[in-house]
Amino acid sequence: MKIRFFVSALFALLLPITARAAEDVVFADFEGTDYAGWTAAGTAFGSEPAQGTLPGQMAVEGFAGRGLVNSFHNGDKGTGRLTSPEFKIERRWVGFLIGGGGFAEKTCVNLLVGGKVVRTATGPNVKPGGSERLERGSWEVAELAGKTARMEIVDEATGGWGHVNVDQIVFTDAKPPQAPGLVKKEIAITQRYLHFPVKTGAAKHKVRVVVDGKVERMFDIELAEEKADWLAPLDAGAWQGRTVTVEVDRLTDDSGAWALMTQAATPQGQEGLYSEPLRPQLHFSPARGWTNDPNGCVYFGGEYHLFFQHNPYGWAWGNMTWGHAVSPDLLHWREMGDVLHEDAFGPMFSGSAVVDARNTSGFGSAGKPPLVLLYTAAGHPTVQCAASSTDGRTFAKYSGNPVVKEFTDGNRDPKVIWHEPTHRWVMVLYVGREKKHTVQILTSPNLRDWTPASVVDGGMAPDSFLYECPDFFELPVNGDAKTRKWVLLGANSEYVVGRFDGTTFTPETGKLPGQQGRNFYAPQTFSDEPKGRRVQIGWMQAATPGMPFNQCMSVPMELGLVSTEDGPRMTRKPVAEWDALSGEVRSGGTPQLLPGAANPFAGVEIDHAEVRIGGIVTAGTTVVLDVRGTPVTWNADTQELTVGPVKTKAPLAKGRLDLHVIVDRSTIEVFTSGGLVYVPLAVLPAAGNKTLSLKVEGAAGAGAQLDLALARLLQPVWPGK
Ligand code: FRU
């Protein structure tokens, strides 16, 4: 029954050895057939170390050798205490492995001096789930040097996780490596931005920023522990002069990540912002992090507002937050910082914004109509909530949230409009119902109290549509304001045209095809557009690998509705503001192009630009453009357009071919057929490929007489550029 002392050669090799460091002492490894001098009392410990997992227990892992102390004898019900022989403290540190219950004083290992507990540690688990893995623990005990001590392992808990596992108790002079765990650090906020270092692909951690006991931010982050790919600036302005607690799970106290969490008055690490190699120069993208859906597109306070699904802390989707940008002209955006952060209702999913001009909500004040955001909080349940602002800068969540309770799990994306004839608000909401996609229509007098009005059935897969992000608006037919039709549109941009009486939508068409390209999703139209237009902007699913940001928005487009032989169809063209973008024009002349003719754009180099080709094309001719390596062709016989891998019907408009191509560093968009055809596509032109070429192909007699052939090398839309 002697305490076994021996040197752990391996341990000594792995740890830095100082000249005066004494050898490590393995005080207890619980490898024997009895407790080797330790005294067991009660029912939890049995009479000898366990050989791993006990009956009825989840698999126990992470212990050293074959044996360990496992107080799951008699399950969680068993209680008791295992006490060591006396020893003298002669090393700076006590290291051990511990797992099981996480209850202070109830499932723990203690160090006792003079019968008093001077150090204690518990396992990690306090609620169902969790893990039976043992992790490293340690105590620094230098101040207790020379004292006589005992250790005890306590199991006084009987409910779930009412047991403790301990192994490999070592006395050492070298600080034992720390087990990653939940680390909490107090940080005095002295500057507006607290940065979090991101390294794409690094281990993910859960972070919480707690201020005065309230969780103000919670997010997952691939945390850089050495060199960051980029810094995520967290606006801590509201807590300046206070101390916040930053909690990070699965991290060590001495991780390099802590030193990288720097503060500064402005976002750091943004040298070259908006000049990054794959940064779209003509499209909105977030300064840092990921975006998907456009949200809350609205004109308010003399400017356009674009909110957007934002992951401020990572390159991929996650941590859904509402970012915010403003623009005078829908093209030059200035990012204003995030406005809706995850809360107890869940992450902030998509939604919309309206100007409550009559202050029906009461969120405004005299002469100050509120801007109201309606958004999805995607927790369990998933609910719809409201937030408001009177200055278009600071937003407050409504204290009576949620405003719409869950219909079915995953219901989301409220789009709200004012319905003048019935004088009330109308919301369209995506609701999945028994494998069907449906749009729930609700009405409200005040944006706070919502009443279900009717349901539009989007059908069953694979023919279903109206999946996510519905949009609902009226459009004049053929530009005639007196004949108006309602359009109900889903995330994939397919739509139906019909009538709406304020309660029920009556379709007058079947499902109509949306845009003809790829990578365009969840578009949203602007509310309160001052020019009375319907302006749509969509998410371009265009990845930008290696960049500190990811994805972008489409060009903003004005929508129309025209009668065709096939019935009413939606048209799109870049908003008129687009034409006012400044840029240098490179003319290709107005050539008669014959097969074999020279490229009229010879010598023209483009990076981000628009290209316009228009004129009369003879039968038997294919017009072939090469736009930075993406072929764009139109065939006069088949009346088909191809853009890279995409092929679509593209009839002539009034007998003319008109191609409007917008190329950027991660996208290409082609408009033609009088706006009936819009082909968006994610492309990554090679950085060095600045080609613009034009030719026609066909047999003798083929050709085109162009009256428009130009490229505009546009100025970037970013601030300071
Ligand atoms: C569409 C979507 C929405 C949801 C959001 C979450 O892309 O799935 O339905 O609200 O993205 O980011």
Boltz pocket constraint, residues with backbone or C-beta under 6 A from the ligand:
constraints:
  - pocket:
      binder: B
      contacts: [[A, 292], [A, 293], [A, 309], [A, 320], [A, 348], [A, 349], [A, 350], [A, 351], [A, 376], [A, 412], [A, 413], [A, 468], [A, 469], [A, 491], [A, 521], [A, 522]]
      max_distance: 6.0
